[in-house]
Amino acid sequence: MVRLDNLHPPRGSHKKPQRVGRGIGARKSKTAGRGNKGQLSRSGASVRPGFEGGQMPLHRRLPKRGFTNIFRTEYTVVNVEALSRFSAGERVTPESLKARGLVRRRLPVKILGEGELKTKLTVVVHAFSAGARQKIEKAGGSVEVITRAPAARESTAGEAASA
C-alpha cells in the first residue's frame, strides 16, 4: 500500500549534481570541463549572441539586398466581406469599424476586395483597392476617400509685415 511515509522516486531517477573543480580525485578536476584558458573558461563569462571570437560575424558577411521605404504608409486592412456586418444604407467610417471590432490599431484604414458584398453602404475610409471599390459600387454603395489636411503653417513676423 502506498502511503506518504513510504513514497520515493524510482531507482536511478534521482542523481546528485556533478561537483566540478574539486581536485584530481573528483572526476571533473582542475579545468572542470571548460578546456584550457580563454574567455569562456573564466567564471561569469559570456559572449553576446552572434559573436564569433572576433571573426567577421555571419550577419555582417552576408550581402544585404533590397530597399525599405521608411516613409511608407502603413494601413489597417479590412476586407469587403467584413463590411456585410453593417446594415443597408449605413455609413461605414474608421470609428464605426473600430466599434464593431474590425479595426484595432489607430492607423489609416484600407478596404481590400476579398469576398462579396450584397448590402448598399457608404464607405468612408483612407484608401481602397480597385477591386474593393468596384465591389462596393456594384452593390449600389458609394466610396469616399478621407484625405488628411496638410498641417497649417504658422506665419512668421516677416511674412505678416510684408502682407
DSSP file (Angstrom, degrees, kcal/mol; ACC not computed):
  #  RESIDUE AA STRUCTURE BP1 BP2  ACC     N-H-->O    O-->H-N    N-H-->O    O-->H-N    TCO  KAPPA ALPHA  PHI   PSI    X-CA   Y-CA   Z-CA
    1    1 A M              0   0    0      0, 0.0     2,-0.6     0, 0.0     5,-0.0   0.000 360.0 360.0 360.0 136.5    0.0    0.0    0.0
    2    2 A V        +     0   0    0      3,-0.0     2,-0.3     2,-0.0     5,-0.1  -0.742 360.0 165.0 -89.9 124.0    1.3    3.5   -0.9
    3    3 A R    >   -     0   0    0     -2,-0.6     3,-1.4     1,-0.0     4,-0.3  -0.872  50.7-104.3-130.3 165.5    1.4    6.0    1.9
    4    4 A L  G >  S+     0   0    0     -2,-0.3     3,-0.7     1,-0.3    -1,-0.0   0.818 117.8  57.3 -60.0 -30.9    3.1    9.3    2.4
    5    5 A D  G 3  S+     0   0    0      1,-0.2    -1,-0.3     3,-0.0    -3,-0.0   0.642 111.3  40.3 -79.4 -12.2    5.7    7.8    4.6
    6    6 A N  G <  S+     0   0    0     -3,-1.4     2,-0.3     2,-0.0    -1,-0.2   0.192  82.7 122.2-120.9  19.9    6.9    5.2    2.0
    7    7 A L    <   +     0   0    0     -3,-0.7    -3,-0.0    -4,-0.3    -5,-0.0  -0.607  31.0 156.7 -76.6 139.0    6.8    7.3   -1.2
    8    8 A H        -     0   0    0     -2,-0.3     3,-0.1     3,-0.0    -2,-0.0  -0.977  43.3 -98.0-157.0 154.1   10.2    7.5   -3.1
    9    9 A P        -     0   0    0      0, 0.0     3,-0.1     0, 0.0     5,-0.1  -0.319  56.0 -83.0 -70.2 158.6   11.3    8.2   -6.6
   10   10 A P    >   -     0   0    0      0, 0.0     3,-1.9     0, 0.0     4,-0.4  -0.254  59.7 -85.4 -59.7 149.8   12.1    5.2   -8.9
   11   11 A R  T 3  S+     0   0    0      1,-0.3    -3,-0.0     2,-0.1     0, 0.0  -0.351 113.5  13.7 -60.2 128.3   15.6    3.8   -8.5
   12   12 A G  T 3  S+     0   0    0      2,-0.2    -1,-0.3    -3,-0.1     3,-0.1   0.324  98.9  98.8  90.4  -6.6   18.2    5.7  -10.6
   13   13 A S  S <  S+     0   0    0     -3,-1.9     2,-0.6     1,-0.2    -2,-0.1   0.708  74.4  61.3 -86.1 -18.3   15.9    8.7  -11.4
   14   14 A H        +     0   0    0     -4,-0.4     2,-0.4    -5,-0.1    -2,-0.2  -0.914  67.7 173.5-113.7 109.7   17.4   11.0   -8.7
   15   15 A K        -     0   0    0     -2,-0.6     3,-0.1    -3,-0.1    -2,-0.0  -0.896  33.2-115.7-117.9 146.4   21.1   11.7   -9.2
   16   16 A K        -     0   0    0     -2,-0.4     3,-0.1     1,-0.1     2,-0.0  -0.511  43.5 -99.6 -72.9 144.9   23.3   14.1   -7.2
   17   17 A P        -     0   0    0      0, 0.0     2,-0.4     0, 0.0    -1,-0.1  -0.340  41.6-100.5 -65.8 147.8   24.7   17.0   -9.3
   18   18 A Q        -     0   0    0     -3,-0.1     2,-0.7     1,-0.1     9,-0.0  -0.544  30.8-141.8 -70.1 123.2   28.3   16.7  -10.6
   19   19 A R        -     0   0    0     -2,-0.4     3,-0.4    -3,-0.1     9,-0.3  -0.793  24.9-162.3 -88.6 116.2   30.6   18.7   -8.3
   20   20 A V        +     0   0    0     -2,-0.7     9,-0.2     1,-0.2     7,-0.1  -0.681  58.8  21.5-104.3 154.2   33.2   20.2  -10.7
   21   21 A G  S    S+     0   0    0      7,-2.6    -1,-0.2    -2,-0.3     8,-0.2   0.852  77.2 129.0  67.4  37.6   36.6   21.6  -10.0
   22   22 A R  S    S-     0   0    0      6,-0.7     3,-0.2     1,-0.4     7,-0.1  -0.041  74.6 -70.8-115.8  30.8   37.1   19.8   -6.6
   23   23 A G    >   -     0   0    0      1,-0.1     3,-1.6     5,-0.1    -1,-0.4  -0.201  58.3 -67.7 104.9 165.3   40.6   18.3   -7.1
   24   24 A I  T 3  S+     0   0    0      1,-0.3     3,-0.4     5,-0.1    -1,-0.1   0.664 125.4  57.8 -70.3 -17.1   42.1   15.5   -9.2
   25   25 A G  T 3  S+     0   0    0     -3,-0.2    -1,-0.3     1,-0.2    -2,-0.1   0.415  92.4  72.7 -89.8   3.9   40.3   12.7   -7.3
   26   26 A A  S <  S-     0   0    0     -3,-1.6     2,-1.1     1,-0.2    -4,-0.2  -0.187  98.1-119.7-115.8  41.2   36.9   14.0   -8.1
   27   27 A R  S    S+     0   0    0     -3,-0.4     2,-1.7     1,-0.1    -1,-0.2  -0.427 101.7  52.5  60.3 -93.0   36.5   13.3  -11.8
   28   28 A K  S    S+     0   0    0     -2,-1.1    -7,-2.6    -9,-0.3    -6,-0.7  -0.538  86.2 163.4 -77.1  91.1   36.0   16.7  -13.4
   29   29 A S    >   -     0   0    0     -2,-1.7     3,-2.7    -8,-0.2     2,-0.7  -0.347  41.8  -2.8-103.6-178.0   39.0   18.3  -11.9
   30   30 A K  T 3  S+     0   0    0      1,-0.3    -2,-0.1     2,-0.1    -6,-0.0  -0.074 136.0  27.2  41.0 -82.3   41.2   21.4  -12.5
   31   31 A T  T >  S-     0   0    0     -2,-0.7     3,-1.7     1,-0.0    -1,-0.3   0.547  95.2-138.5 -87.9  -5.8   39.5   23.0  -15.5
   32   32 A A  T <   -     0   0    0     -3,-2.7    -2,-0.1     1,-0.3    -4,-0.1   0.813  66.0 -56.0  55.8  36.7   36.1   21.5  -14.7
   33   33 A G  T 3  S+     0   0    0     -4,-0.4    -1,-0.3     1,-0.1     3,-0.1   0.568 115.5 109.6  78.5   8.3   35.3   20.6  -18.4
   34   34 A R  S <  S-     0   0    0     -3,-1.7    -2,-0.1     1,-0.3     2,-0.1   0.433  76.7-126.9 -95.8   1.1   35.8   24.1  -19.6
   35   35 A G        -     0   0    0      6,-0.1     2,-0.5     5,-0.0    -1,-0.3  -0.349  46.0 -43.2  81.1-169.9   39.1   23.4  -21.5
   36   36 A N  S    S-     0   0    0     -3,-0.1     5,-0.1    -2,-0.1    -5,-0.0  -0.855  91.5 -41.8-104.6 128.7   42.3   25.5  -21.0
   37   37 A K  S    S+     0   0    0     -2,-0.5     3,-0.1     4,-0.1     4,-0.1   0.275  78.9 103.4  53.4-178.5   42.4   29.2  -20.7
   38   38 A G  S >  S-     0   0    0      1,-0.2     3,-1.2     2,-0.1     4,-0.5  -0.086  83.5 -64.3  93.7 167.9   40.4   31.7  -22.8
   39   39 A Q  G >  S+     0   0    0      1,-0.3     3,-1.1     2,-0.2    -1,-0.2   0.874 128.3  50.5 -59.3 -43.6   37.3   33.8  -22.3
   40   40 A L  G 3  S+     0   0    0      1,-0.2    -1,-0.3    -3,-0.1    -2,-0.1   0.561  99.7  65.2 -79.1  -6.1   34.8   31.0  -21.8
   41   41 A S  G <  S+     0   0    0     -3,-1.2    -1,-0.2     2,-0.1    -2,-0.2   0.631  86.2  91.5 -85.8 -12.5   36.9   29.2  -19.2
   42   42 A R  S X  S-     0   0    0     -3,-1.1     3,-1.3    -4,-0.5     2,-0.2  -0.456  87.7-101.5 -82.5 153.8   36.5   32.1  -16.8
   43   43 A S  T 3  S+     0   0    0      1,-0.2     3,-0.1    -2,-0.1    -1,-0.1  -0.499 105.7  15.4 -73.4 141.9   33.7   32.3  -14.3
   44   44 A G  T 3  S+     0   0    0      1,-0.2    -1,-0.2    -2,-0.2     2,-0.2   0.569  92.3 149.8  75.2   8.8   30.8   34.6  -15.2
   45   45 A A    <   +     0   0    0     -3,-1.3     2,-0.3    -5,-0.1    -1,-0.2  -0.519  11.2 153.8 -80.6 140.6   32.0   34.7  -18.8
   46   46 A S        -     0   0    0     -2,-0.2     2,-0.3    -3,-0.1    -3,-0.0  -0.971  27.4-146.4-156.2 155.3   29.5   35.1  -21.6
   47   47 A V        -     0   0    0     -2,-0.3     3,-0.1     4,-0.1     4,-0.0  -0.920  32.2-100.1-122.6 151.6   29.6   36.5  -25.2
   48   48 A R    >   -     0   0    0     -2,-0.3     3,-1.9     1,-0.1     2,-0.0  -0.254  52.2 -83.4 -67.2 156.6   26.8   38.3  -27.0
   49   49 A P  T 3  S+     0   0    0      0, 0.0    -1,-0.1     0, 0.0     3,-0.1  -0.364 116.8  22.1 -60.1 136.1   24.6   36.3  -29.5
   50   50 A G  T 3  S+     0   0    0      1,-0.3     2,-0.3    -3,-0.1     8,-0.2   0.368  85.4 140.2  88.3  -4.9   26.3   36.2  -32.9
   51   51 A F    <   -     0   0    0     -3,-1.9    -1,-0.3     1,-0.1     5,-0.1  -0.584  29.9-173.9 -76.3 131.2   29.8   36.8  -31.6
   52   52 A E    >   -     0   0    0      3,-0.5     3,-1.3    -2,-0.3    -1,-0.1  -0.154  57.1 -85.9-119.8  37.2   32.4   34.6  -33.4
   53   53 A G  T 3  S-     0   0    0      1,-0.3     3,-0.1     2,-0.0    -2,-0.1   0.756  90.8 -47.7  72.2  24.7   35.5   35.4  -31.5
   54   54 A G  T 3  S+     0   0    0      1,-0.4    -1,-0.3     0, 0.0     2,-0.1   0.155 106.7 127.2  99.3 -19.2   36.5   38.5  -33.4
   55   55 A Q  S <  S-     0   0    0     -3,-1.3    -3,-0.5     1,-0.1    -1,-0.4  -0.397  81.4 -86.1 -64.8 149.3   35.9   36.8  -36.8
   56   56 A M        -     0   0    0     -3,-0.1    -1,-0.1     1,-0.1     5,-0.1  -0.437  57.4-119.3 -59.4 117.1   33.6   38.8  -39.1
   57   57 A P    >>  -     0   0    0      0, 0.0     3,-1.5     0, 0.0     4,-1.4  -0.157  13.6-113.7 -66.6 156.6   30.2   37.6  -38.0
   58   58 A L  H 3> S+     0   0    0      1,-0.3     4,-1.8     2,-0.2     3,-0.4   0.864 113.8  58.3 -57.0 -41.8   27.8   35.8  -40.4
   59   59 A H  H 34 S+     0   0    0      1,-0.3    -1,-0.3     2,-0.2    -3,-0.0   0.700 111.6  42.8 -68.0 -16.1   25.2   38.5  -40.3
   60   60 A R  H <4 S+     0   0    0     -3,-1.5    -1,-0.3     1,-0.1    -2,-0.2   0.643 109.9  56.5 -98.1 -18.5   27.8   41.0  -41.5
   61   61 A R  H  < S+     0   0    0     -4,-1.4    -2,-0.2    -3,-0.4    -3,-0.1   0.793  89.7  87.8 -79.7 -28.8   29.3   38.7  -44.1
   62   62 A L  S  < S-     0   0    0     -4,-1.8     2,-0.1    -5,-0.2     0, 0.0  -0.425  87.5-107.9 -74.4 144.9   26.0   38.1  -45.9
   63   63 A P        -     0   0    0      0, 0.0     2,-0.4     0, 0.0    -1,-0.1  -0.419  26.6-132.3 -71.5 146.5   25.0   40.5  -48.7
   64   64 A K        -     0   0    0     -2,-0.1     2,-0.3    -4,-0.1    -4,-0.0  -0.839  28.8-175.1 -99.0 135.0   22.3   43.0  -48.0
   65   65 A R        +     0   0    0     -2,-0.4     2,-0.0     2,-0.0     0, 0.0  -0.912  33.2  18.3-129.2 155.0   19.6   43.3  -50.6
   66   66 A G        -     0   0    0     -2,-0.3     2,-0.3     1,-0.0    -2,-0.0  -0.234  69.7 -90.1  89.7-172.3   16.5   45.4  -51.3
   67   67 A F        -     0   0    0     -2,-0.0     2,-0.6     2,-0.0    -1,-0.0  -0.997  18.2-152.7-147.2 136.4   15.2   48.6  -50.0
   68   68 A T        -     0   0    0     -2,-0.3     2,-0.8     4,-0.0     3,-0.0  -0.960  17.1-142.3-114.9 117.1   12.9   49.6  -47.1
   69   69 A N    >   -     0   0    0     -2,-0.6     3,-1.1     1,-0.2    -2,-0.0  -0.673  11.5-168.4 -79.7 112.0   10.9   52.7  -47.6
   70   70 A I  T 3  S+     0   0    0     -2,-0.8    -1,-0.2     1,-0.2    -2,-0.0   0.609  84.8  57.5 -77.6 -10.4   10.9   54.5  -44.2
   71   71 A F  T 3  S+     0   0    0      2,-0.1    -1,-0.2    -3,-0.0    -2,-0.1   0.265  78.2 129.7-100.8  10.6    8.2   56.9  -45.5
   72   72 A R    <   -     0   0    0     -3,-1.1     2,-0.6     1,-0.1    -4,-0.0  -0.213  61.4-119.3 -64.7 155.9    5.7   54.2  -46.5
   73   73 A T        -     0   0    0      2,-0.0     2,-0.5     0, 0.0    -1,-0.1  -0.877  24.2-151.0 -97.3 121.0    2.1   54.5  -45.3
   74   74 A E        -     0   0    0     -2,-0.6     2,-0.3    35,-0.0     0, 0.0  -0.802  16.5-163.5 -94.8 130.7    1.1   51.5  -43.1
   75   75 A Y        -     0   0    0     -2,-0.5     2,-0.6    32,-0.1    34,-0.2  -0.780  24.2-130.0-113.2 154.2   -2.6   50.6  -43.2
   76   76 A T  E     -a  109   0A   0     32,-2.9    34,-2.6    -2,-0.3     2,-0.3  -0.926  39.0-142.5 -92.8 125.1   -5.0   48.5  -41.2
   77   77 A V  E     -a  110   0A   0     -2,-0.6     2,-0.4    32,-0.2    34,-0.2  -0.723  22.8-178.9 -99.8 141.8   -6.7   46.4  -43.8
   78   78 A V  E     -a  111   0A   0     32,-2.2    34,-2.5    -2,-0.3     2,-0.2  -0.999  22.8-131.9-133.0 132.4  -10.4   45.3  -43.8
   79   79 A N  E >>  -a  112   0A   0     -2,-0.4     3,-1.1    32,-0.2     4,-0.6  -0.522  20.4-118.4 -85.0 154.4  -11.9   43.0  -46.5
   80   80 A V  G >4 S+     0   0    0     32,-1.9     3,-1.4     1,-0.3     4,-0.4   0.852 112.6  65.2 -55.9 -37.4  -15.1   43.8  -48.3
   81   81 A E  G >4 S+     0   0    0     33,-2.0     3,-1.3     1,-0.3    -1,-0.3   0.842  95.2  57.1 -56.4 -36.8  -16.6   40.6  -46.9
   82   82 A A  G X4 S+     0   0    0     -3,-1.1     3,-1.3     1,-0.3    -1,-0.3   0.721  92.4  70.2 -69.5 -21.1  -16.3   42.0  -43.3
   83   83 A L  G X< S+     0   0    0     -3,-1.4     3,-1.8    -4,-0.6    -1,-0.3   0.640  75.7  82.6 -71.9 -12.8  -18.5   45.0  -44.3
   84   84 A S  G <  S+     0   0    0     -3,-1.3    -1,-0.3    -4,-0.4    -2,-0.1   0.598  74.3  75.6 -68.3  -8.6  -21.5   42.7  -44.6
   85   85 A R  G <  S+     0   0    0     -3,-1.3    -1,-0.3    -4,-0.1     2,-0.2   0.710  83.1  82.5 -71.4 -20.0  -21.9   43.1  -40.8
   86   86 A F  S <  S-     0   0    0     -3,-1.8     2,-0.1    -4,-0.1     3,-0.1  -0.586  86.1-116.7 -86.4 148.6  -23.3   46.6  -41.4
   87   87 A S    >   -     0   0    0     -2,-0.2     3,-1.7     1,-0.1    -1,-0.1  -0.438  45.2 -76.8 -82.4 160.2  -26.9   47.1  -42.3
   88   88 A A  T 3  S+     0   0    0      1,-0.3    33,-0.2    -2,-0.1    -1,-0.1  -0.215 115.4  17.3 -59.3 139.7  -28.0   48.5  -45.7
   89   89 A G  T 3  S+     0   0    0     31,-4.1    -1,-0.3     1,-0.3    32,-0.2   0.405  91.5 139.2  81.8  -2.0  -27.7   52.3  -46.1
   90   90 A E    <   -     0   0    0     -3,-1.7    32,-2.1    30,-0.4     2,-0.6  -0.402  54.9-122.7 -77.2 152.4  -25.3   52.6  -43.2
   91   91 A R  E     -c  122   0B   0     30,-0.2     2,-0.6    -3,-0.1    32,-0.2  -0.863  23.1-153.1 -96.9 120.0  -22.3   54.9  -43.3
   92   92 A V  E     +c  123   0B   0     30,-3.3    32,-3.5    -2,-0.6    -9,-0.0  -0.846  24.2 162.9 -99.5 118.4  -19.0   53.0  -42.6
   93   93 A T     >  -     0   0    0     -2,-0.6     4,-2.3    30,-0.2     5,-0.2  -0.798  54.5 -99.9-124.8 167.7  -16.2   55.0  -41.1
   94   94 A P  H  > S+     0   0    0      0, 0.0     4,-1.9     0, 0.0     5,-0.1   0.861 124.7  53.4 -56.1 -34.3  -13.0   54.1  -39.3
   95   95 A E  H  > S+     0   0    0      2,-0.2     4,-2.2     1,-0.2     5,-0.1   0.910 109.0  46.8 -67.6 -42.2  -14.7   54.8  -36.0
   96   96 A S  H  > S+     0   0    0      2,-0.2     4,-1.6     1,-0.2    -1,-0.2   0.857 111.1  52.5 -69.3 -33.4  -17.7   52.5  -36.8
   97   97 A L  H  <>S+     0   0    0     -4,-2.3     5,-2.4     2,-0.2     6,-0.9   0.896 110.4  48.2 -65.4 -39.5  -15.2   49.8  -37.9
   98   98 A K  H ><5S+     0   0    0     -4,-1.9     3,-1.1     4,-0.2    -2,-0.2   0.895 108.5  54.0 -66.6 -40.0  -13.4   50.2  -34.5
   99   99 A A  H 3<5S+     0   0    0     -4,-2.2    -1,-0.2     1,-0.3    -2,-0.2   0.842 109.3  48.4 -63.7 -33.1  -16.7   50.0  -32.7
  100  100 A R  T 3<5S-     0   0    0     -4,-1.6    -1,-0.3    -5,-0.1    -2,-0.2   0.482 117.5-113.4 -85.6  -2.6  -17.5   46.7  -34.4
  101  101 A G  T < 5S+     0   0    0     -3,-1.1    -3,-0.2    -4,-0.4    -2,-0.1   0.645  85.7 117.3  82.7  14.7  -14.1   45.2  -33.6
  102  102 A L  S   <S+     0   0    0     -5,-2.4     2,-0.4    -6,-0.2    -4,-0.2   0.708  76.0  41.6 -85.6 -21.6  -12.9   45.1  -37.2
  103  103 A V        +     0   0    0     -6,-0.9    -2,-0.2     1,-0.1    -1,-0.2  -0.990  56.3 167.2-127.7 134.1  -10.1   47.6  -36.6
  104  104 A R        +     0   0    0     -2,-0.4    -1,-0.1    -3,-0.1     2,-0.1   0.786  57.7  62.5-109.4 -50.0   -7.8   47.6  -33.5
  105  105 A R  S    S-     0   0    0      1,-0.1     2,-1.6     3,-0.1   -29,-0.1  -0.415  83.6-115.0 -84.4 157.3   -4.9   49.9  -34.2
  106  106 A R  S    S+     0   0    0     -2,-0.1    -1,-0.1    -3,-0.0     3,-0.0  -0.561  71.9 121.1 -89.9  73.0   -5.1   53.6  -34.8
  107  107 A L  S    S-     0   0    0     -2,-1.6   -32,-0.1     1,-0.1   -31,-0.0  -0.835  74.9 -78.5-123.7 164.2   -3.7   53.5  -38.4
  108  108 A P        -     0   0    0      0, 0.0   -32,-2.9     0, 0.0     2,-0.4  -0.356  53.0-124.3 -58.9 147.7   -5.3   54.7  -41.7
  109  109 A V  E     -a   76   0A   0    -34,-0.2    18,-1.5   -32,-0.0    17,-0.8  -0.808  24.3-170.2-103.5 136.2   -7.8   52.1  -42.9
  110  110 A K  E     -ab  77 127A   0    -34,-2.6   -32,-2.2    -2,-0.4     2,-0.5  -0.990  14.5-142.6-124.5 134.3   -7.7   50.4  -46.3
  111  111 A I  E     -ab  78 128A   0     16,-2.1    18,-2.1    -2,-0.4     2,-0.3  -0.842  17.6-161.8 -97.1 127.2  -10.5   48.3  -47.8
  112  112 A L  E     -a   79   0A   0    -34,-2.5   -32,-1.9    -2,-0.5    15,-0.0  -0.729  24.2-118.3-107.4 159.6   -9.4   45.3  -49.8
  113  113 A G        +     0   0    0     -2,-0.3     2,-0.4   -34,-0.2   -34,-0.1   0.074  61.4 132.9 -90.3  24.3  -11.5   43.3  -52.3
  114  114 A E        +     0   0    0    -36,-0.1   -33,-2.0     2,-0.0   -34,-0.1  -0.623  64.7   0.9 -77.6 126.4  -11.6   39.8  -50.7
  115  115 A G  S    S-     0   0    0     -2,-0.4     2,-0.3   -35,-0.2   -35,-0.1  -0.364  90.0 -65.4  96.2-175.1  -15.1   38.3  -50.6
  116  116 A E        -     0   0    0     -2,-0.1     2,-0.4   -36,-0.1   -32,-0.2  -0.809  31.0-155.7-116.9 156.1  -18.5   39.5  -51.7
  117  117 A L        +     0   0    0     -2,-0.3   -36,-0.1    18,-0.1   -35,-0.0  -0.998  16.6 169.2-132.9 128.7  -20.8   42.4  -50.6
  118  118 A K        +     0   0    0     -2,-0.4     2,-0.3     2,-0.0    -1,-0.1   0.526  55.0  84.8-114.1 -11.1  -24.6   42.4  -51.1
  119  119 A T  S    S-     0   0    0    -33,-0.1     2,-0.6   -31,-0.0    22,-0.2  -0.707  79.1-117.9 -99.4 148.0  -25.6   45.4  -49.0
  120  120 A K        +     0   0    0     -2,-0.3   -31,-4.1    20,-0.1   -30,-0.4  -0.719  47.3 166.0 -83.6 116.7  -25.6   49.1  -50.1
  121  121 A L        -     0   0    0     -2,-0.6    21,-2.1    15,-0.3     2,-0.6  -0.921  40.5-134.5-131.8 154.5  -23.2   51.0  -48.0
  122  122 A T  E     -cd  91 142B   0    -32,-2.1   -30,-3.3    -2,-0.3     2,-0.6  -0.953  30.0-163.4-105.5 112.6  -21.4   54.4  -48.0
  123  123 A V  E     -cd  92 143B   0     19,-2.7    21,-2.7    -2,-0.6     2,-0.6  -0.865  11.5-177.6-105.8 121.7  -17.8   53.6  -47.1
  124  124 A V  E     + d   0 144B   0    -32,-3.5     2,-0.2    -2,-0.6    21,-0.2  -0.882  28.8 128.5-121.8  97.3  -15.6   56.5  -45.9
  125  125 A V  E     - d   0 145B   0     19,-1.5    21,-2.5    -2,-0.6   -15,-0.1  -0.763  66.9 -95.1-138.3-175.9  -12.0   55.4  -45.2
  126  126 A H  S    S+     0   0    0    -17,-0.8     2,-0.3    19,-0.2   -16,-0.2   0.798  96.1   2.9 -78.3 -31.5   -8.4   56.4  -46.2
  127  127 A A  E     -b  110   0A   0    -18,-1.5   -16,-2.1    17,-0.1     2,-0.3  -0.995  54.6-161.4-156.6 155.7   -7.8   54.0  -49.1
  128  128 A F  E     -b  111   0A   0     -2,-0.3     2,-0.2   -18,-0.2   -16,-0.2  -0.977  21.7-126.2-134.8 147.0   -9.5   51.4  -51.3
  129  129 A S     >  -     0   0    0    -18,-2.1     4,-2.3    -2,-0.3     5,-0.2  -0.569  35.1-111.2 -82.0 161.6   -8.1   48.7  -53.6
  130  130 A A  H  > S+     0   0    0      1,-0.2     4,-2.1     2,-0.2     5,-0.1   0.899 118.6  50.3 -61.8 -40.8   -9.5   48.8  -57.2
  131  131 A G  H  > S+     0   0    0      2,-0.2     4,-2.2     1,-0.2    -1,-0.2   0.880 110.0  49.8 -65.2 -38.5  -11.4   45.5  -56.6
  132  132 A A  H  > S+     0   0    0    -21,-0.2     4,-2.3     2,-0.2     5,-0.2   0.921 110.3  49.8 -67.3 -44.2  -12.9   46.7  -53.4
  133  133 A R  H  X S+     0   0    0     -4,-2.3     4,-2.1     1,-0.2    -2,-0.2   0.911 111.7  49.5 -59.0 -43.4  -14.1   50.0  -54.9
  134  134 A Q  H  X S+     0   0    0     -4,-2.1     4,-2.1    -5,-0.2    -1,-0.2   0.904 111.5  47.9 -63.9 -43.7  -15.7   48.1  -57.8
  135  135 A K  H  X S+     0   0    0     -4,-2.2     4,-1.5     2,-0.2    -2,-0.2   0.873 111.5  49.6 -68.6 -38.1  -17.5   45.6  -55.5
  136  136 A I  H  <>S+     0   0    0     -4,-2.3     5,-2.3     2,-0.2   -15,-0.3   0.921 114.6  44.5 -66.8 -43.6  -18.9   48.3  -53.2
  137  137 A E  H ><5S+     0   0    0     -4,-2.1     3,-1.2    -5,-0.2    -2,-0.2   0.839 109.6  56.4 -70.0 -32.5  -20.2   50.3  -56.2
  138  138 A K  H 3<5S+     0   0    0     -4,-2.1    -1,-0.2     1,-0.3    -2,-0.2   0.843 103.3  54.9 -65.7 -33.8  -21.6   47.2  -57.8
  139  139 A A  T 3<5S-     0   0    0     -4,-1.5    -1,-0.3    -5,-0.1    -2,-0.2   0.455 127.8-101.3 -78.7  -0.3  -23.6   46.5  -54.7
  140  140 A G  T < 5S+     0   0    0     -3,-1.2    -3,-0.2     1,-0.3    -2,-0.1   0.479  84.3 121.5  96.2   3.3  -25.1   50.0  -55.1
  141  141 A G      < -     0   0    0     -5,-2.3     2,-0.3    -6,-0.2    -1,-0.3  -0.189  52.7-128.8 -89.8-176.1  -23.0   51.7  -52.5
  142  142 A S  E     -d  122   0B   0    -21,-2.1   -19,-2.7    -3,-0.1     2,-0.4  -0.950   9.0-141.7-135.4 157.2  -20.6   54.6  -52.7
  143  143 A V  E     -d  123   0B   0     -2,-0.3     2,-0.4   -21,-0.2   -19,-0.2  -0.934  11.9-173.7-120.9 142.2  -17.0   55.2  -51.6
  144  144 A E  E     -d  124   0B   0    -21,-2.7   -19,-1.5    -2,-0.4     2,-0.5  -1.000  16.9-141.0-132.9 136.4  -15.3   58.3  -50.2
  145  145 A V  E     -d  125   0B   0     -2,-0.4     2,-0.6   -21,-0.2   -19,-0.2  -0.839  12.6-137.6-100.0 129.4  -11.6   58.8  -49.5
  146  146 A I        -     0   0    0    -21,-2.5     2,-0.5    -2,-0.5    -2,-0.0  -0.745  20.3-164.7 -83.1 122.6  -10.5   60.6  -46.4
  147  147 A T        -     0   0    0     -2,-0.6     2,-0.5     0, 0.0   -21,-0.0  -0.926  18.8-126.8-109.3 134.6   -7.7   62.9  -47.2
  148  148 A R        -     0   0    0     -2,-0.5     3,-0.1   -22,-0.1    -2,-0.0  -0.660  26.5-123.6 -80.1 126.6   -5.6   64.3  -44.3
  149  149 A A        -     0   0    0     -2,-0.5     3,-0.1     1,-0.1    -1,-0.1  -0.423  31.6-103.9 -68.1 140.6   -5.4   68.1  -44.5
  150  150 A P        -     0   0    0      0, 0.0    -1,-0.1     0, 0.0     3,-0.1  -0.359  46.0 -93.0 -64.3 147.6   -1.9   69.5  -44.6
  151  151 A A        -     0   0    0      1,-0.1     2,-0.2    -3,-0.1    -3,-0.0  -0.350  44.9-107.4 -62.9 137.6   -0.7   70.9  -41.3
  152  152 A A        -     0   0    0     -3,-0.1     2,-0.4     1,-0.1    -1,-0.1  -0.479  32.5-129.4 -69.5 132.0   -1.4   74.7  -41.0
  153  153 A R        -     0   0    0     -2,-0.2     2,-0.4    -3,-0.1    -1,-0.1  -0.661  16.3-126.3 -85.2 134.7    1.8   76.7  -41.3
  154  154 A E        -     0   0    0     -2,-0.4     2,-0.2     1,-0.1    -1,-0.0  -0.643  25.4-126.0 -79.8 133.3    2.5   79.2  -38.6
  155  155 A S        -     0   0    0     -2,-0.4     2,-0.2     1,-0.0    -1,-0.1  -0.526  20.4-138.9 -79.6 146.2    3.2   82.7  -40.1
  156  156 A T     >  -     0   0    0     -2,-0.2     4,-1.8     1,-0.1     3,-0.2  -0.537  26.4-104.8 -97.8 169.1    6.3   84.4  -39.0
  157  157 A A  H  > S+     0   0    0      1,-0.2     4,-1.7     2,-0.2     5,-0.1   0.853 119.4  56.7 -61.5 -36.3    6.7   88.1  -38.2
  158  158 A G  H  > S+     0   0    0      1,-0.2     4,-1.5     2,-0.2    -1,-0.2   0.880 107.1  47.5 -64.2 -40.6    8.4   88.8  -41.5
  159  159 A E  H  > S+     0   0    0     -3,-0.2     4,-1.1     1,-0.2    -1,-0.2   0.883 109.8  53.0 -68.8 -38.4    5.5   87.4  -43.5
  160  160 A A  H  < S+     0   0    0     -4,-1.8     3,-0.2     1,-0.2    -1,-0.2   0.873 109.1  49.7 -65.7 -37.3    2.9   89.4  -41.6
  161  161 A A  H  < S+     0   0    0     -4,-1.7    -1,-0.2     1,-0.2    -2,-0.2   0.856 109.5  50.5 -71.1 -35.5    4.8   92.6  -42.2
  162  162 A S  H  <        0   0    0     -4,-1.5    -1,-0.2     1,-0.2    -2,-0.2   0.687 360.0 360.0 -77.7 -16.8    5.1   92.0  -46.0
  163  163 A A     <        0   0    0     -4,-1.1    -1,-0.2    -3,-0.2    -2,-0.2   0.458 360.0 360.0 -82.3 360.0    1.3   91.3  -46.3
